[in-house]
Amino acid sequence: MPYDQSLDVSSFKEVYETEKTRITVSVWSYNGGPNKIQISRENMVEGEFSFTKLGRMNKDEIEAVLPIIIRAVEVM
């Protein structure tokens, strides 16, 4: 069965944003399956945010995102 975007349901989404980067923590369930956490990063490129791999995180980012992850787990 091919991927069907209408079956992908988000139950949580919270964003940590600075001038240069945005990290999004969200909880998704596909077709009634188990909830899974997704963490994504967007970097500012020429005045607009552009998706990139999460890669490494610095201490400030971890300290900001960790409480968001804990809230996301509570929704799961």
C-alpha positions as CSV (number, residue, x, y, z in Angstrom):
1,M,0.0,0.0,0.0
2,P,1.5,3.4,-1.0
3,Y,1.8,6.2,1.5
4,D,-1.4,8.1,2.0
5,Q,-1.0,11.6,3.6
6,S,-4.6,11.6,4.8
7,L,-3.8,8.7,7.1
8,D,-0.9,10.5,8.8
9,V,-2.4,12.2,11.9
10,S,-0.5,14.6,14.2
11,S,-1.5,14.8,17.8
12,F,1.2,17.2,19.0
13,K,3.4,19.9,17.6
14,E,5.6,22.4,19.3
15,V,8.4,24.6,17.9
16,Y,11.6,26.0,19.3
17,E,12.8,28.9,17.2
18,T,15.8,31.3,17.1
19,E,16.8,33.8,14.5
20,K,18.7,31.1,12.5
21,T,17.0,27.8,13.2
22,R,13.7,26.2,14.0
23,I,13.4,22.8,15.6
24,T,9.9,21.1,15.5
25,V,8.9,18.3,17.8
26,S,5.7,16.5,16.8
27,V,3.9,13.2,17.4
28,W,2.4,11.3,14.5
29,S,0.4,8.2,14.0
30,Y,0.0,6.6,10.6
31,N,-3.2,4.7,9.8
32,G,-4.1,4.2,13.5
33,G,-0.7,2.8,14.3
34,P,1.5,3.6,17.2
35,N,2.4,7.2,18.0
36,K,6.0,8.2,17.0
37,I,8.0,11.4,17.7
38,Q,9.4,13.3,14.8
39,I,12.1,15.9,15.4
40,S,13.0,18.2,12.4
41,R,15.1,21.2,11.8
42,E,14.8,24.2,9.5
43,N,17.6,26.7,9.0
44,M,17.2,30.3,7.8
45,V,18.5,30.5,4.2
46,E,18.1,33.9,2.4
47,G,15.4,35.1,4.7
48,E,13.3,31.9,4.6
49,F,13.3,28.7,6.7
50,S,14.5,25.7,4.7
51,F,14.3,22.0,5.8
52,T,17.6,20.3,6.6
53,K,18.5,17.1,8.5
54,L,18.5,17.5,12.3
55,G,22.1,16.6,12.7
56,R,24.0,17.6,15.8
57,M,22.4,19.8,18.5
58,N,24.3,22.2,20.7
59,K,23.6,22.4,24.5
60,D,21.3,25.4,24.2
61,E,19.1,23.6,21.6
62,I,19.0,20.4,23.7
63,E,18.0,22.3,26.9
64,A,15.2,24.1,24.9
65,V,13.9,21.0,23.1
66,L,14.1,18.4,25.9
67,P,11.1,19.8,27.8
68,I,9.2,19.8,24.5
69,I,10.1,16.2,24.0
70,I,8.8,15.4,27.5
71,R,5.5,17.1,26.8
72,A,5.3,15.1,23.5
73,V,5.8,11.8,25.3
74,E,3.0,12.7,27.7
75,V,0.6,12.9,24.7
76,M,1.7,9.5,23.4
